[in-house]
Amino acid sequence: MSAKAEGRREEPGAGGNIPVNKCECSEEEWDNFETGTEGIALILLFYLVFYGFLAGMFTLTMWVMLQTLDDNIPTYRDRVASPGLVIRPRSLDIVFNRTDPNKYGQYVQHLENFLQKYNDIVQEKNELCMVGEYYEQDDQEEKKVCQFKRSLLRQCSGLSDTTFGYAEGEPCVLVKMNRIIGLKPRGDPYINCTAKRESHLQMQYFPSEGRFDKMYFPYYGKNLHSTYVQPLVAVKLLLTKEDYNNELTIECKIEGSDLRNSDDRDKFLGRVTFRVKVVE
């Protein structure tokens, strides 16, 4: 039979049967097939061991790293050397009508809720600390807290004037520093607020001179210092009729210490700016 005839596909015969060529493999070819199967199994085993080793190394590395971390104190704290300032009520735009309680009620309620943990009866459970001295407790497992009673805020305490001055058009604003573990400010830090435009706006500070006493530092973190409360400075804005219906921009800074109060990249570092408008 010619090569052309051999390569031609045969048509079905009368009986409808189609011839099928059988594959006959030599012994050498069959051995190669078995060897290929074993090779695949070895490759799978290799990758199983390899990735198992990597997973084990990763787990060991994480475990070793976690042994170096403290549950209470962050390892790296140098990026935030100075605290930011925030105010209460929690709004940078304080606008209200002093003759309408519905307009300033939200601010009053916010201040009242915030000062609950500063109630005198609550703070009496805390320590009477030495004024002007850091309250260091490095050798104590359970950290104690110095008293800061809301009565120290006097006219802005909400005790004698339950509207915090909002009904009289002389609103109180509370200023506090953000918490930083281990912070011990040098000098005698205090809050100083000024109106940004020409204004004869007068302000009162409580406690006296708007000072943050050293006894409230350092802070040891929320795990060790769970009942810690930040010291506050209340600023009472003594607005006059000339100030009503005008938007006043006020900036408060922390002064008198090594804490920074100027950074173009962070407008809240050591300072805070807010606006007040009282309508009558």
N, C-alpha and C positions, 0 to 999 in steps of 0.2 A: 504493500500500500504506500502511496506517495506521501510526502510530508504534508502536502495540502490536504490530502484526504484524512490524514491523522488529526490535523488541527480542526477539521470541520465537525460541527456538532451533529450527531445523528438524530434523525427525526424518529418519532415514535413509530413502532411497528404496528402491525395489524392487531397485536394483542394489547397495545397501549402501554407497554413497558418501556421505560427509559433506562438505558444502561448507566450505571453509576460507577465512577472510577474509585477504587478503594485506595486510601493513603497507606502506604506501607512504609513505616519508619524503621530505620536501621537501629541496631542496639546502641551505636554511638550517639545517634540523634536523640534517642530516648534518655540516655544518660545526661546529655546536655540540657534537656527539658527539666529533669529532676534537679540538676545543679542550679538552673535559673530559679526554680521555686525556693530552694534553700537560700539562694542569694537574697531574694526579696525578704524572706523571714529574718535574715541576719541584718539587713538594712533597717527594718522596722525595729528590731531589738536594739540596734545601735542608737537610733533616735529616741527610743523610749528611755534608755539609760542616760543619754546625753541631756535631754530636757529634764529628766528627773534630777540629775546632778545640778543643773542650773536653778531649778526650783529650790533645791536644798540649800544652795549657796545664797540665794536671795533671802530665804527664810532665816538663815543663820546671820546674815548681815543685818537684817531688820531687828533681830533679837538683840544683837550686840549693841546696835545704835540705841534701842529703847532703854537699855541698861544705863546709858549715860545721861538720860533725861530725868529731870526732876518733875514730879507730878504737880508741884506747887509754884515753881519759879521758872519762867521761860529761860531757855539757854541763851538766846540772842535778844538783847534789849537795847542795843546801842543806837538803833535807828530812830527811837523816840526818846530823846533826852529831855524834852520839855513838854509839859502838858498843854492841851488845848483848853479853851474856856467855852462854857455853854451857859445858857440862861434858862430860867423858868419864870413865867410860863413858856412852854416850848413853842415859841413863835418868834421869828425875826421881824415880823410886821405886827405891831400891837396897835390896833385901831378900834376905838370904841366911843360911844356917846356916854358921857358921865352922868347924864340924867336918866338913862334907860338901863336898868339892871339886866335886862335881857341881852344887852350888847356887851357888857363886861362880865357877865356871870360866868362865862366859860373860863376866863382867865382866873377869876377868884376860885372857882372850883378846882382848877388845875393846881394852883398854889396850895390850897388846903389839902388836897390828896397827897401832894408831894411831901408836905411837912408832917404827915402823920407819923413817920418813923423818927421825927425829931421832937415829938411830944415829950414834955418834961417827965411824965410818968414812965415813959419807955426809956429815956436816957438816964434815969436814975439808977438803972441796973448796970450801967457802964462805969468806968473808972474816973475818979477825979485825978487828973494828971497835973504834973508840974508845968506851970505856964512858962513858955519860952525855952523849953527843953524838948529834944527829940524823945519820943517814947519808943526806945529800941527794945525789942524782945527776941533777939536772935536765938537765945538759949532756952526759950520757952516753947513748948510744943503747941499749947493752946494760946493764941494771941488774944489779948484783951483790947478793948476799944475805949477811947477817951470820950467823955460826955460832950455833946454839942446840943444844948437845949434850944428849942425854937424861941424861948423867951429872950435869948440873947439878941434876937433880931428886933426886939422892942416894937417900934411903930410898924414894922413890916412883918411882925410875927403872926398876925391874924388873930391875936388874942384880944387886944383892946379894940382893934378896928377889924371887924370880920370881913371887910371888903378890900383890905390891903391898900387903902388909899384910892381905889378906883372910883368910888362914889364921889370923892372930893376933887377928882381930876389930878391927883398927885400919886400916880401908880408906883407900886413897888416892883422891882425886878430882882430876882435872886441870881447871883453869879457863883459858879463853882468850877473847880478845876477837874479835868478828867483824871482818873486814877492811873498812876504809874507805879508798878511794884518797885520798892526800894528807893523811891525818890526822897531825897532830903535837901530841900532848897536852902541855899545859903542866904545870909542876910536876913531881911525882915520883909517877906513878900506882902504886898497889899494891892488892892484893886483901885485903879484910878480911871474914872469915866469922864469923857468930854463930849460936848456937842460939836459936830463937824462944821457947821456953819456958824456965822457970828450970832451968838446968843448969850444972854445973861442967865441962862438956865442954872439954877442952883440945885445941888444934890446933897442928900444926907446918906451916910454909910453906917451900917450896923453889921457886926460889932464896930466899936469905935475905930475910926480911920480906915475901915475896910481891910483889916489885917487878917491874914491866915496864920494862926499860931503854929509854931513848930511842933507842938505836942501831938498834932494829928498826923505826923509823919514819923517813920516811913509806913507805907502800906505793904502788907505781906501777901496779897492775893486773895481771891474769893474763897479758896479752899481753907486757908488758915485764918483769914480775917472775914468770916462770913457775915458778921453783924456790923462791919465797919460802915460808918457814914462819913461822907466828905464834909469838911467845913464849908460854910456858906458865907457869902457877903451879900447883904441886902442893900440895894441902891434905891432910895426914894427920890423920885423926880419931882421937884417942887415947881411945877408948871404954873405960870401966871396966865391971865386972860390974853396977853399978847401972844402966848404960845399956842393957845387953842386954835383949832382949825388949820394948823400948819404941821407939816410933816417934819419931825426932828430926827436927824440921824445921829445916833450916839455910839461911840466906840469906847469899850472898856478894855483896859490892858492890865497885865500884872506887872508891877514895878517893884523896885527895892530888893531884887535878888538876882541870882545868876540865871534865872529862867528866861528863855528867849521870848520876845513878844513881837518879832518882825520877821516875816518870811514871805517872799513873793509867791512861793509855791503852795503855801498853806495859810489861808486867811484866818484860820481859827487857832493858830499856834500862839498861845500866850495872849490872845485877844479875841474879841467878839464884837461884831457890829450889828446893830438892830435899829429899827425905825419905830417911832411912836407918833401917833396922831390922835389927839383928844378932841372930840367934837362936842359942842354944847348947844 
